[in-house]
Protein backbone atom coordinates (compact mmCIF):
# COMPACT_ATOMS: atom_id res chain seq x y z
CA UNK A 1 0.00 0.00 0.00
CA UNK A 2 1.12 3.52 -0.75
CA UNK A 3 1.59 5.85 2.20
CA UNK A 4 0.15 9.36 2.04
CA UNK A 5 0.45 12.17 4.60
CA UNK A 6 -1.32 15.48 4.99
CA UNK A 7 1.04 18.27 6.00
CA UNK A 8 0.30 20.87 8.65
CA UNK A 9 1.06 24.49 7.76
CA UNK A 10 4.43 24.65 9.64
CA UNK A 11 5.61 21.35 8.11
CA UNK A 12 4.57 22.55 4.64
CA UNK A 13 6.62 25.72 5.10
CA UNK A 14 9.68 23.70 6.11
CA UNK A 15 9.25 21.44 3.09
CA UNK A 16 8.99 24.43 0.74
CA UNK A 17 12.06 26.05 2.30
CA UNK A 18 14.10 22.92 1.74
CA UNK A 19 12.76 22.58 -1.80
CA UNK A 20 13.71 26.17 -2.54
CA UNK A 21 17.26 25.89 -1.23
CA UNK A 22 17.88 22.57 -3.01
CA UNK A 23 16.22 23.79 -6.24
CA UNK A 24 13.87 20.82 -6.23
CA UNK A 25 12.01 20.15 -9.49
CA UNK A 26 8.36 21.21 -9.61
CA UNK A 27 5.58 21.00 -12.20
CA UNK A 28 1.99 22.11 -12.71
CA UNK A 29 -1.05 20.32 -14.10
CA UNK A 30 -4.67 21.26 -14.28
CA UNK A 31 -6.61 19.92 -11.32
CA UNK A 32 -8.09 16.47 -11.99
CA UNK A 33 -5.97 16.14 -15.15
CA UNK A 34 -3.11 13.67 -15.68
CA UNK A 35 -0.96 15.55 -18.20
CA UNK A 36 1.63 18.08 -17.16
CA UNK A 37 0.91 21.69 -18.00
CA UNK A 38 4.33 23.14 -17.16
CA UNK A 39 7.47 21.38 -15.96
CA UNK A 40 11.08 21.98 -14.86
CA UNK A 41 9.98 24.71 -12.48
CA UNK A 42 11.67 25.85 -9.26
CA UNK A 43 10.38 27.61 -6.15
CA UNK A 44 11.48 31.24 -6.34
CA UNK A 45 10.02 32.37 -3.03
CA UNK A 46 6.85 32.11 -0.96
CA UNK A 47 4.95 34.06 1.66
CA UNK A 48 3.15 31.71 4.01
CA UNK A 49 -0.58 32.27 3.90
CA UNK A 50 -0.30 34.63 0.90
CA UNK A 51 1.31 33.29 -2.26
CA UNK A 52 3.96 31.08 -3.86
CA UNK A 53 6.20 32.05 -6.80
CA UNK A 54 7.76 29.66 -9.32
CA UNK A 55 10.61 30.31 -11.74
CA UNK A 56 11.77 28.32 -14.76
CA UNK A 57 9.30 29.35 -17.44
CA UNK A 58 10.53 29.13 -21.03
CA UNK A 59 9.59 31.66 -23.74
CA UNK A 60 7.51 29.01 -25.53
CA UNK A 61 5.48 28.09 -22.43
CA UNK A 62 1.79 28.95 -22.46
CA UNK A 63 0.86 30.43 -19.09
CA UNK A 64 -2.74 29.68 -18.04
CA UNK A 65 -4.94 32.64 -17.17
CA UNK A 66 -5.39 34.02 -13.69
CA UNK A 67 -7.85 32.01 -11.62
CA UNK A 68 -7.02 28.64 -13.22
CA UNK A 69 -7.15 25.77 -10.71
CA UNK A 70 -3.90 23.80 -10.77
CA UNK A 71 -2.02 21.14 -8.85
CA UNK A 72 1.60 21.84 -7.96
CA UNK A 73 3.90 18.84 -7.59
CA UNK A 74 7.40 19.01 -6.09
CA UNK A 75 10.00 16.22 -6.06
CA UNK A 76 12.33 16.34 -3.07
CA UNK A 77 14.55 13.34 -2.49
CA UNK A 78 12.31 10.31 -1.97
CA UNK A 79 9.22 12.44 -1.37
CA UNK A 80 6.57 13.83 -3.71
CA UNK A 81 4.47 16.75 -2.51
CA UNK A 82 1.28 17.84 -4.25
CA UNK A 83 -1.04 20.73 -3.41
CA UNK A 84 -4.00 22.43 -5.08
CA UNK A 85 -4.07 26.16 -5.67
CA UNK A 86 -5.25 28.82 -8.13
CA UNK A 87 -3.05 30.97 -10.32
CA UNK A 88 -2.56 34.67 -9.67
CA UNK A 89 -1.41 37.27 -12.15
CA UNK A 90 2.23 36.47 -13.16
CA UNK A 91 5.05 38.49 -11.62
CA UNK A 92 8.63 39.38 -12.56
CA UNK A 93 11.93 38.62 -10.84
CA UNK A 94 14.78 41.12 -10.46
CA UNK A 95 16.07 40.23 -13.93
CA UNK A 96 12.72 40.68 -15.63
CA UNK A 97 11.94 36.97 -16.05
CA UNK A 98 8.29 35.94 -15.69
CA UNK A 99 7.32 34.19 -12.46
CA UNK A 100 4.27 32.03 -11.94
CA UNK A 101 2.29 33.06 -8.86
CA UNK A 102 -0.09 30.82 -6.95
CA UNK A 103 -2.50 31.57 -4.13
CA UNK A 104 -1.36 30.01 -0.89
CA UNK A 105 -3.22 26.67 -0.74
CA UNK A 106 -6.31 26.53 1.47
CA UNK A 107 -6.47 22.70 1.45
CA UNK A 108 -3.93 20.36 3.02
CA UNK A 109 -0.89 19.36 0.98
CA UNK A 110 -0.36 15.66 0.23
CA UNK A 111 2.97 13.89 0.66
CA UNK A 112 3.78 10.57 -1.05
CA UNK A 113 6.86 8.38 -1.30
CA UNK A 114 8.40 8.34 -4.78
CA UNK A 115 8.53 4.55 -4.79
CA UNK A 116 4.71 4.55 -4.52
CA UNK A 117 4.27 6.60 -7.69
CA UNK A 118 3.67 4.78 -10.94
CA UNK A 119 5.96 5.63 -13.84
CA UNK A 120 3.73 3.91 -16.38
CA UNK A 121 0.10 3.13 -15.84
CA UNK A 122 -3.18 2.29 -17.57
CA UNK A 123 -3.81 5.89 -18.61
CA UNK A 124 -0.26 6.50 -19.86
CA UNK A 125 0.70 4.80 -23.10
CA UNK A 126 3.78 2.59 -22.59
CA UNK A 127 6.84 3.42 -24.64
CA UNK A 128 7.60 1.37 -27.70
CA UNK A 129 11.07 -0.16 -27.71
CA UNK A 130 13.32 -2.54 -29.60
CA UNK A 131 14.98 -5.27 -27.56
CA UNK A 132 17.97 -7.25 -28.80
CA UNK A 133 18.32 -10.68 -27.23
CA UNK A 134 21.16 -12.74 -28.65
CA UNK A 135 20.81 -12.58 -32.44
CA UNK A 136 17.15 -11.51 -32.37
CA UNK A 137 15.70 -7.99 -32.28
CA UNK A 138 12.10 -7.81 -31.06
CA UNK A 139 9.36 -5.21 -30.60
CA UNK A 140 8.50 -4.52 -26.98
CA UNK A 141 6.75 -2.08 -24.67
CA UNK A 142 8.41 -0.36 -21.72
CA UNK A 143 5.69 -0.76 -19.09
CA UNK A 144 7.74 0.44 -16.14
CA UNK A 145 10.99 2.32 -15.70
CA UNK A 146 13.05 3.25 -12.64
CA UNK A 147 16.51 4.69 -12.20
CA UNK A 148 17.95 1.16 -12.13
CA UNK A 149 15.59 -1.13 -14.02
CA UNK A 150 12.96 -1.53 -16.70
CA UNK A 151 9.86 -3.70 -17.13
CA UNK A 152 9.38 -4.99 -20.67
CA UNK A 153 6.44 -6.65 -22.41
CA UNK A 154 7.43 -8.60 -25.54
CA UNK A 155 4.94 -9.45 -28.26
CA UNK A 156 6.39 -12.94 -28.80
CA UNK A 157 6.37 -15.94 -26.52
CA UNK A 158 10.02 -16.94 -26.42
CA UNK A 159 12.52 -18.72 -24.26
CA UNK A 160 14.50 -16.39 -22.03
CA UNK A 161 16.83 -17.33 -19.18
CA UNK A 162 17.66 -15.46 -16.01
CA UNK A 163 20.82 -13.36 -16.37
CA UNK A 164 20.51 -13.23 -20.18
CA UNK A 165 21.94 -10.02 -21.56
CA UNK A 166 19.67 -7.68 -23.53
CA UNK A 167 20.05 -4.34 -25.29
CA UNK A 168 17.18 -1.85 -25.09
CA UNK A 169 16.52 0.96 -27.55
CA UNK A 170 13.65 3.42 -27.14
CA UNK A 171 12.85 7.05 -27.90
CA UNK A 172 11.57 9.02 -24.91
CA UNK A 173 8.69 11.51 -25.29
CA UNK A 174 11.03 14.50 -25.27
CA UNK A 175 12.97 13.04 -28.20
CA UNK A 176 15.88 11.76 -26.11
CA UNK A 177 17.15 8.31 -27.06
CA UNK A 178 17.48 5.52 -24.52
CA UNK A 179 19.99 2.87 -25.53
CA UNK A 180 21.24 0.75 -22.68
CA UNK A 181 22.27 -2.85 -21.96
CA UNK A 182 20.71 -4.82 -19.14
CA UNK A 183 20.43 -8.19 -17.44
CA UNK A 184 17.24 -10.24 -17.12
CA UNK A 185 16.33 -10.73 -13.44
CA UNK A 186 12.65 -11.67 -13.66
CA UNK A 187 10.57 -13.59 -16.24
CA UNK A 188 6.81 -14.08 -16.48
CA UNK A 189 4.90 -15.88 -19.25
CA UNK A 190 1.22 -14.94 -19.63
CA UNK A 191 -1.31 -16.96 -21.60
CA UNK A 192 -3.64 -15.34 -24.15
CA UNK A 193 -2.03 -11.91 -23.86
CA UNK A 194 -0.99 -9.60 -26.68
CA UNK A 195 2.44 -9.32 -25.05
CA UNK A 196 2.89 -12.73 -23.39
CA UNK A 197 6.53 -12.43 -22.28
CA UNK A 198 7.24 -10.02 -19.41
CA UNK A 199 10.81 -9.28 -18.37
CA UNK A 200 12.25 -7.44 -15.42
CA UNK A 201 15.63 -6.08 -16.48
CA UNK A 202 18.31 -4.42 -14.38
CA UNK A 203 20.05 -1.72 -16.38
CA UNK A 204 23.83 -2.08 -16.65
CA UNK A 205 24.96 1.17 -18.29
CA UNK A 206 28.62 1.66 -19.19
CA UNK A 207 30.52 4.14 -16.99
CA UNK A 208 30.43 6.89 -19.63
CA UNK A 209 26.70 6.65 -20.37
CA UNK A 210 24.65 9.81 -19.79
CA UNK A 211 21.62 8.79 -17.67
CA UNK A 212 20.16 12.29 -17.41
CA UNK A 213 17.51 11.71 -20.17
CA UNK A 214 16.20 8.69 -18.24
CA UNK A 215 16.09 10.64 -14.98
CA UNK A 216 14.21 13.55 -16.63
CA UNK A 217 11.67 11.15 -18.11
CA UNK A 218 11.10 9.40 -14.78
CA UNK A 219 10.66 12.71 -12.97
CA UNK A 220 8.15 13.88 -15.57
CA UNK A 221 6.10 10.67 -15.34
CA UNK A 222 6.10 10.75 -11.53
CA UNK A 223 4.95 14.35 -11.36
CA UNK A 224 2.24 13.61 -13.95
CA UNK A 225 0.91 10.83 -11.71
CA UNK A 226 1.24 12.59 -8.35
CA UNK A 227 -2.41 11.94 -7.50
CA UNK A 228 -2.69 8.40 -8.87
CA UNK A 229 -4.03 5.40 -7.02
CA UNK A 230 -1.63 3.33 -4.88
CA UNK A 231 0.25 0.52 -6.57
BELVEN-V883326 format. One record per pair of residues at least 24 apart in sequence whose ideal C-beta (glycine too) atoms are under 10 Angstrom apart, sorted by the first residue. I is the first residue (numbers start at 1). J is the second residue. If there is no record, write none. Layout:
# BELVEN-V883326
i:I j:J
i:I j:J
This chain:
# BELVEN-V883326
i:1 j:116
i:1 j:230
i:1 j:231
i:2 j:112
i:2 j:113
i:2 j:115
i:2 j:116
i:2 j:117
i:2 j:118
i:2 j:228
i:2 j:229
i:2 j:230
i:2 j:231
i:3 j:111
i:3 j:112
i:3 j:113
i:3 j:115
i:3 j:116
i:3 j:230
i:4 j:80
i:4 j:82
i:4 j:110
i:4 j:111
i:4 j:112
i:4 j:113
i:4 j:116
i:4 j:227
i:4 j:230
i:5 j:79
i:5 j:81
i:5 j:108
i:5 j:109
i:5 j:110
i:5 j:111
i:5 j:112
i:5 j:113
i:6 j:107
i:6 j:108
i:6 j:109
i:6 j:110
i:6 j:111
i:7 j:81
i:7 j:83
i:7 j:105
i:7 j:108
i:7 j:109
i:7 j:110
i:7 j:111
i:8 j:108
i:8 j:109
i:9 j:48
i:9 j:49
i:9 j:104
i:9 j:105
i:9 j:108
i:9 j:109
i:10 j:48
i:11 j:109
i:11 j:111
i:12 j:46
i:12 j:48
i:12 j:81
i:12 j:83
i:12 j:104
i:12 j:105
i:12 j:108
i:12 j:109
i:12 j:111
i:13 j:46
i:13 j:48
i:13 j:49
i:15 j:74
i:15 j:76
i:15 j:79
i:15 j:81
i:15 j:83
i:15 j:109
i:15 j:111
i:16 j:43
i:16 j:45
i:16 j:46
i:16 j:48
i:16 j:52
i:16 j:74
i:16 j:76
i:16 j:81
i:16 j:83
i:16 j:109
i:17 j:43
i:17 j:46
i:17 j:48
i:18 j:43
i:18 j:74
i:18 j:76
i:18 j:77
i:18 j:79
i:19 j:43
i:19 j:46
i:19 j:74
i:19 j:75
i:19 j:76
i:19 j:77
i:19 j:79
i:19 j:81
i:20 j:44
i:20 j:45
i:20 j:46
i:20 j:52
i:20 j:53
i:20 j:74
i:22 j:76
i:22 j:77
i:23 j:55
i:23 j:56
i:24 j:74
i:24 j:75
i:24 j:76
i:24 j:77
i:24 j:79
i:24 j:81
i:25 j:56
i:25 j:73
i:25 j:74
i:25 j:75
i:25 j:76
i:25 j:215
i:25 j:216
i:25 j:219
i:25 j:220
i:25 j:222
i:25 j:223
i:26 j:52
i:26 j:54
i:26 j:55
i:26 j:56
i:26 j:72
i:26 j:73
i:26 j:74
i:26 j:75
i:26 j:76
i:26 j:81
i:26 j:100
i:26 j:223
i:27 j:54
i:27 j:56
i:27 j:70
i:27 j:71
i:27 j:72
i:27 j:73
i:27 j:74
i:27 j:75
i:27 j:82
i:27 j:219
i:27 j:220
i:27 j:222
i:27 j:223
i:27 j:224
i:27 j:226
i:28 j:54
i:28 j:63
i:28 j:64
i:28 j:68
i:28 j:70
i:28 j:71
i:28 j:72
i:28 j:73
i:28 j:85
i:28 j:87
i:28 j:100
i:28 j:102
i:28 j:223
i:29 j:70
i:29 j:71
i:29 j:72
i:29 j:73
i:29 j:82
i:29 j:223
i:29 j:224
i:29 j:225
i:29 j:226
i:29 j:227
i:30 j:64
i:30 j:68
i:30 j:69
i:30 j:70
i:30 j:71
i:31 j:68
i:31 j:69
i:31 j:70
i:31 j:71
i:31 j:84
i:31 j:85
i:31 j:86
i:31 j:227
i:32 j:69
i:32 j:71
i:32 j:84
i:32 j:227
i:33 j:70
i:33 j:71
i:33 j:224
i:33 j:227
i:34 j:121
i:34 j:123
i:34 j:124
i:34 j:224
i:34 j:225
i:34 j:226
i:34 j:227
i:34 j:228
i:35 j:123
i:35 j:124
i:35 j:224
i:36 j:73
i:36 j:220
i:36 j:221
i:36 j:223
i:36 j:224
i:36 j:226
i:37 j:61
i:37 j:62
i:37 j:63
i:37 j:64
i:37 j:68
i:37 j:70
i:37 j:71
i:38 j:62
i:38 j:63
i:38 j:64
i:38 j:70
i:38 j:72
i:38 j:100
i:39 j:73
i:39 j:174
i:39 j:216
i:39 j:219
i:39 j:220
i:39 j:223
i:39 j:224
i:40 j:216
i:40 j:219
i:40 j:220
i:40 j:223
i:41 j:72
i:41 j:73
i:41 j:74
i:41 j:99
i:41 j:100
i:41 j:223
i:42 j:74
i:43 j:72
i:43 j:74
i:44 j:91
i:44 j:93
i:44 j:97
i:44 j:99
i:44 j:100
i:44 j:101
i:45 j:91
i:45 j:93
i:45 j:99
i:46 j:101
i:46 j:102
i:46 j:104
i:47 j:104
i:48 j:104
i:49 j:104
i:49 j:105
i:49 j:106
i:50 j:88
i:50 j:101
i:50 j:103
i:50 j:104
i:51 j:85
i:51 j:88
i:51 j:91
i:51 j:101
i:51 j:102
i:51 j:103
i:51 j:104
i:52 j:83
i:52 j:85
i:52 j:88
i:52 j:99
i:52 j:100
i:52 j:101
i:52 j:102
i:52 j:103
i:52 j:104
i:52 j:105
i:53 j:88
i:53 j:90
i:53 j:91
i:53 j:93
i:53 j:99
i:53 j:100
i:53 j:101
i:53 j:102
i:54 j:90
i:54 j:91
i:54 j:98
i:54 j:99
i:54 j:100
i:54 j:101
i:54 j:102
i:55 j:93
i:55 j:95
i:55 j:97
i:55 j:98
i:55 j:99
i:55 j:100
i:56 j:97
i:56 j:98
i:56 j:99
i:56 j:100
i:57 j:90
i:57 j:97
i:57 j:98
i:57 j:99
i:57 j:100
i:58 j:98
i:59 j:98
i:61 j:98
i:61 j:100
i:63 j:87
i:63 j:90
i:63 j:98
i:63 j:100
i:64 j:90
i:64 j:100
i:65 j:89
i:66 j:90
i:66 j:101
i:67 j:103
i:68 j:102
i:69 j:103
i:70 j:100
i:70 j:102
i:71 j:105
i:71 j:110
i:71 j:223
i:71 j:226
i:71 j:227
i:72 j:100
i:72 j:102
i:72 j:105
i:72 j:109
i:72 j:223
i:72 j:226
i:73 j:110
i:73 j:112
i:73 j:117
i:73 j:219
i:73 j:222
i:73 j:223
i:73 j:224
i:73 j:225
i:73 j:226
i:73 j:227
i:74 j:109
i:74 j:111
i:74 j:223
i:74 j:226
i:75 j:114
i:75 j:117
i:75 j:218
i:75 j:219
i:75 j:222
i:75 j:223
i:75 j:226
i:76 j:111
i:76 j:114
i:77 j:113
i:77 j:114
i:78 j:112
i:78 j:113
i:78 j:114
i:78 j:115
i:78 j:116
i:79 j:111
i:79 j:112
i:79 j:113
i:79 j:114
i:80 j:110
i:80 j:111
i:80 j:112
i:80 j:113
i:80 j:114
i:80 j:115
i:80 j:116
i:80 j:117
i:80 j:219
i:80 j:222
i:80 j:223
i:80 j:225
i:80 j:226
i:80 j:227
i:81 j:109
i:81 j:110
i:81 j:111
i:81 j:112
i:81 j:226
i:82 j:109
i:82 j:110
i:82 j:111
i:82 j:112
i:82 j:223
i:82 j:226
i:82 j:227
i:83 j:107
i:83 j:108
i:83 j:109
i:83 j:110
i:83 j:111
i:83 j:226
i:84 j:108
i:84 j:109
i:84 j:110
i:84 j:227
i:85 j:109
i:110 j:226
i:110 j:227
i:112 j:222
i:112 j:225
i:112 j:226
i:112 j:227
i:112 j:228
i:112 j:230
i:114 j:146
i:114 j:147
i:114 j:218
i:114 j:219
i:114 j:222
i:115 j:146
i:115 j:222
i:115 j:231
i:116 j:222
i:116 j:228
i:116 j:229
i:116 j:230
i:116 j:231
i:117 j:218
i:117 j:221
i:117 j:222
i:117 j:223
i:117 j:224
i:117 j:225
i:117 j:226
i:117 j:227
i:117 j:228
i:117 j:230
i:117 j:231
i:118 j:144
i:118 j:221
i:118 j:222
i:118 j:224
i:118 j:225
i:118 j:228
i:118 j:229
i:118 j:230
i:118 j:231
i:119 j:143
i:119 j:144
i:119 j:145
i:119 j:146
i:119 j:150
i:119 j:151
i:119 j:217
i:119 j:218
i:119 j:219
i:119 j:220
i:119 j:221
i:119 j:222
i:119 j:224
i:119 j:225
i:120 j:144
i:120 j:145
i:120 j:151
i:120 j:221
i:120 j:225
i:121 j:221
i:121 j:224
i:121 j:225
i:121 j:228
i:121 j:229
i:121 j:231
i:122 j:228
i:122 j:229
i:123 j:224
i:123 j:225
i:123 j:228
i:124 j:173
i:124 j:221
i:124 j:224
i:124 j:225
i:124 j:228
i:125 j:173
i:126 j:151
i:126 j:152
i:126 j:153
i:126 j:170
i:126 j:195
i:127 j:170
i:127 j:171
i:127 j:172
i:127 j:173
i:127 j:178
i:127 j:217
i:128 j:170
i:128 j:171
i:129 j:153
i:129 j:154
i:129 j:168
i:129 j:169
i:129 j:170
i:129 j:171
i:129 j:178
i:129 j:179
i:130 j:167
i:130 j:168
i:130 j:169
i:130 j:170
i:130 j:171
i:130 j:179
i:131 j:166
i:131 j:167
i:131 j:168
i:131 j:169
i:131 j:170
i:131 j:182
i:131 j:197
i:131 j:199
i:131 j:201
i:132 j:165
i:132 j:166
i:132 j:167
i:132 j:168
i:132 j:169
i:132 j:181
i:133 j:158
i:133 j:159
i:133 j:160
i:133 j:164
i:133 j:165
i:133 j:166
i:133 j:167
i:133 j:184
i:133 j:199
i:134 j:158
i:134 j:160
i:134 j:164
i:134 j:165
i:134 j:166
i:137 j:167
i:137 j:169
i:138 j:166
i:138 j:197
i:139 j:195
i:140 j:166
i:140 j:168
i:140 j:169
i:140 j:170
i:140 j:195
i:140 j:197
i:140 j:198
i:140 j:199
i:141 j:170
i:141 j:194
i:141 j:195
i:141 j:198
i:142 j:168
i:142 j:170
i:142 j:172
i:142 j:178
i:142 j:201
i:142 j:217
i:143 j:195
i:143 j:198
i:143 j:199
i:144 j:198
i:144 j:200
i:144 j:221
i:145 j:170
i:145 j:172
i:145 j:178
i:145 j:203
i:145 j:214
i:145 j:217
i:145 j:218
i:145 j:221
i:146 j:202
i:146 j:203
i:146 j:214
i:146 j:218
i:147 j:203
i:147 j:211
i:147 j:214
i:147 j:215
i:147 j:218
i:148 j:182
i:148 j:201
i:148 j:202
i:148 j:203
i:148 j:204
i:148 j:205
i:148 j:211
i:148 j:214
i:149 j:182
i:149 j:183
i:149 j:185
i:149 j:186
i:149 j:200
i:149 j:201
i:149 j:202
i:149 j:203
i:150 j:178
i:150 j:180
i:150 j:182
i:150 j:199
i:150 j:200
i:150 j:201
i:150 j:202
i:150 j:203
i:150 j:214
i:151 j:186
i:151 j:188
i:151 j:198
i:151 j:199
i:151 j:200
i:151 j:201
i:152 j:182
i:152 j:184
i:152 j:195
i:152 j:197
i:152 j:198
i:152 j:199
i:152 j:200
i:152 j:201
i:153 j:188
i:153 j:190
i:153 j:193
i:153 j:194
i:153 j:195
i:153 j:196
i:153 j:197
i:153 j:198
i:153 j:199
i:154 j:195
i:154 j:196
i:154 j:197
i:154 j:198
i:154 j:199
i:155 j:193
i:155 j:194
i:155 j:195
i:155 j:196
i:155 j:197
i:156 j:195
i:156 j:196
i:156 j:197
i:157 j:189
i:157 j:190
i:157 j:191
i:157 j:193
i:157 j:195
i:157 j:196
i:157 j:197
i:158 j:189
i:158 j:196
i:158 j:197
i:159 j:187
i:159 j:189
i:159 j:197
i:160 j:184
i:160 j:187
i:160 j:189
i:160 j:197
i:160 j:198
i:160 j:199
i:161 j:187
i:162 j:186
i:162 j:187
i:162 j:200
i:163 j:202
i:164 j:199
i:164 j:201
i:165 j:201
i:165 j:204
i:166 j:199
i:166 j:201
i:166 j:204
i:168 j:199
i:168 j:201
i:168 j:203
i:170 j:214
i:170 j:217
i:172 j:213
i:172 j:214
i:172 j:216
i:172 j:217
i:172 j:218
i:172 j:220
i:172 j:221
i:173 j:216
i:173 j:217
i:173 j:220
i:173 j:221
i:174 j:213
i:174 j:216
i:174 j:217
i:174 j:220
i:175 j:213
i:176 j:210
i:176 j:212
i:176 j:213
i:176 j:214
i:176 j:216
i:176 j:217
i:177 j:213
i:178 j:203
i:178 j:211
i:178 j:213
i:178 j:214
i:178 j:217
i:179 j:205
i:179 j:209
i:180 j:204
i:180 j:205
i:180 j:206
i:180 j:209
i:180 j:211
i:180 j:214
i:181 j:205
i:181 j:206
i:181 j:209
